[in-house]
Amino acid sequence: MGKDKLKRFNELKSFKNFYQNLDYEKPELVNFEGEVVEMKGKWQEKHFGNSNPLTLELACGKGEYTFGLAKRHPNRNFIGVDIKGARIHKGAKEALQEGLDNAAYLRTRIELLPEFFASNEVDQIWIVFSDPFPKDRHAKHRLTSPKFLELYKKICSPNAIIHLKTDSELLFNYTLGVLDGKGMSYNIVERDIYNKGTIHPELTEIQTFYEKMHIEDGRMINYVQFKLFQ
């Protein structure tokens, strides 16, 4: 790990809005004080101090969407999840500086989410510019694969909504194919949202670090919203 990354990661560990799982073979969370804490089913009570709906941003990278959504929706709670702590640093630090008490960040593997969230605890999930895993043999690692959709069902409420925003035509079409194969309908499908427009302004108002580069490269950004339970 480079010196800058190490510096960011060490600073991140002191943030009160940050939790991490240090040993993937031993799924437990450590808070900013280095204490092991039990958060499963208790995020609203123990961290946010309210009963507002909970949204996860998966593979959140620098956490721009968690930060942006939390700022726009003060009556909702948001947690950005990523395996790379040095990436999360930016969003977590900005959330603290802005006093966004409804934004938190979690460093862990997405496969371990059921260890840290209870049944019905999550109301929405955002997947923004996640790795499309272009080779077919790696399709099971895509965050909208059947494997992950079943995982999300373990932590989501019956009316849970999934949002996918991506510059990958492969991932977008794959997701629609998975939904069709499972007989799942989509609430909204919007292609090329920057050129054709969107009914959700936050889709273009909140931009990730990589999204800005994709736009400059002229890539088409697509969005689909669907219910997890049909």
MOLIN-V263059 format. One record per helix or strand of 3 or more residues. SS is the DSSP state (A for helix, B for strand). FROM is the first residue (numbers start at 1). LEN is the number of residues. If there is no record, write none. Layout:
SS:FROM:LEN
SS:FROM:LEN
//
This chain:
A:3:10
B:18:3
A:43:6
B:54:5
A:64:9
B:77:6
A:85:14
B:103:5
A:110:7
B:122:7
A:136:6
A:146:8
B:156:11
A:169:13
B:186:5
A:193:4
A:202:4
A:209:8
B:222:6
//
